[in-house]
Amino acid sequence: MTPFGERLRALRTERGVSQKDMAAAIGVSPAYLSALEHGRRGAPTWTLIQKIIGYFNIIWDDAEELARLAEASHPRVKLDTAGLSPAATELANLLAENIEKLDEAELRRVTASIRKALSQPK
């Protein structure tokens, strides 16, 4: 499941909406909506995100968060480290080969560490 899929399912569950009803309302198939929730489809288009925001009548901050989650929800990530340092290539390969070995707490810690490093001025 992707971060976007997890949030989409939570929104649907909170509001007591079935996949079938939501899919019909936003113009997609229930199978596609299920695949989005389970991370078997890539991030949705901006148009579909807008339809979901409208369907749930989501306010600004929550709408921005949903869009951010969609951007961070590509289930098949590809990294091109050509032209970057050897350390960047090593990190990309280390994650690719071992990410499934990390538990949720470790994943959140690593993510927080990277976010912190990215927010610091260089």
C-alpha positions as CSV (number, residue, x, y, z in Angstrom):
1,M,0.0,0.0,0.0
2,T,1.2,3.5,-0.8
3,P,0.8,6.6,1.5
4,F,-1.8,7.9,-0.9
5,G,-3.6,4.6,-1.0
6,E,-3.6,4.4,2.8
7,R,-5.1,7.9,3.1
8,L,-7.7,7.3,0.4
9,R,-8.9,4.1,2.1
10,A,-9.0,6.0,5.4
11,L,-11.1,8.8,3.9
12,R,-13.5,6.3,2.3
13,T,-13.8,4.3,5.6
14,E,-14.3,7.4,7.7
15,R,-17.2,8.5,5.5
16,G,-18.7,5.0,5.0
17,V,-18.3,5.0,1.2
18,S,-17.9,1.9,-0.8
19,Q,-15.2,1.6,-3.5
20,K,-18.0,0.9,-6.0
21,D,-19.9,4.1,-5.1
22,M,-16.8,6.3,-5.0
23,A,-15.5,4.9,-8.3
24,A,-18.8,5.6,-10.1
25,A,-18.8,9.2,-8.7
26,I,-15.3,10.0,-9.8
27,G,-15.4,8.2,-13.1
28,V,-13.1,5.3,-12.6
29,S,-13.6,1.5,-12.2
30,P,-13.8,-0.1,-8.8
31,A,-10.9,-2.3,-9.8
32,Y,-8.8,0.8,-10.6
33,L,-9.7,2.4,-7.2
34,S,-8.8,-0.8,-5.4
35,A,-5.5,-0.9,-7.3
36,L,-4.8,2.7,-6.2
37,E,-5.5,1.8,-2.6
38,H,-3.3,-1.3,-2.6
39,G,-0.4,0.3,-4.4
40,R,-0.7,-1.7,-7.6
41,R,-1.1,1.4,-9.7
42,G,1.1,4.4,-9.9
43,A,0.3,7.8,-8.5
44,P,-3.0,9.2,-9.8
45,T,-3.2,12.1,-12.2
46,W,-3.7,15.7,-11.0
47,T,-7.2,15.5,-12.5
48,L,-8.1,12.5,-10.5
49,I,-6.7,14.0,-7.3
50,Q,-8.9,17.0,-7.9
51,K,-12.0,14.8,-8.4
52,I,-11.2,13.0,-5.1
53,I,-10.7,16.3,-3.3
54,G,-14.1,17.5,-4.7
55,Y,-15.8,14.2,-3.9
56,F,-14.8,14.3,-0.2
57,N,-15.1,18.1,-0.1
58,I,-11.6,18.3,1.4
59,I,-10.4,21.7,2.6
60,W,-7.1,23.4,1.5
61,D,-4.5,22.0,4.0
62,D,-5.9,18.5,3.7
63,A,-6.1,18.8,-0.1
64,E,-2.4,19.8,-0.2
65,E,-1.5,16.9,2.0
66,L,-3.4,14.5,-0.3
67,A,-1.6,15.9,-3.3
68,R,1.7,15.5,-1.5
69,L,0.9,11.9,-0.6
70,A,0.1,11.2,-4.3
71,E,3.5,12.6,-5.3
72,A,5.2,10.3,-2.8
73,S,3.3,7.2,-3.8
74,H,5.0,5.8,-6.9
75,P,5.2,2.0,-6.0
76,R,8.0,1.3,-8.5
77,V,10.6,4.0,-7.8
78,K,13.5,4.4,-10.3
79,L,16.6,6.3,-9.3
80,D,19.1,7.6,-11.8
81,T,22.4,8.3,-10.0
82,A,24.4,9.0,-13.1
83,G,26.5,12.0,-12.5
84,L,26.0,11.9,-8.8
85,S,28.7,10.9,-6.2
86,P,29.6,7.3,-5.4
87,A,27.9,7.8,-2.0
88,A,24.6,8.7,-3.7
89,T,24.8,5.5,-5.8
90,E,25.7,3.4,-2.8
91,L,22.7,4.8,-0.8
92,A,20.3,4.2,-3.7
93,N,21.4,0.6,-4.1
94,L,21.5,-0.1,-0.4
95,L,17.8,1.0,-0.1
96,A,16.8,-0.8,-3.2
97,E,18.3,-4.1,-2.0
98,N,17.3,-3.9,1.6
99,I,14.2,-1.7,2.2
100,E,11.9,-4.7,2.8
101,K,14.1,-5.7,5.8
102,L,13.3,-2.4,7.7
103,D,10.3,-2.3,10.0
104,E,7.9,0.6,10.1
105,A,9.7,2.3,13.0
106,E,13.1,2.1,11.2
107,L,11.5,3.4,7.9
108,R,10.0,6.4,9.7
109,R,13.4,7.1,11.4
110,V,15.3,7.0,8.2
111,T,12.7,9.1,6.4
112,A,12.8,11.7,9.2
113,S,16.6,11.8,9.1
114,I,16.6,12.4,5.3
115,R,13.9,15.0,5.6
116,K,15.9,16.8,8.3
117,A,19.1,16.7,6.2
118,L,17.2,18.1,3.2
119,S,15.7,21.0,5.2
120,Q,19.1,22.2,6.5
121,P,20.7,25.0,4.6
122,K,23.9,24.1,2.7
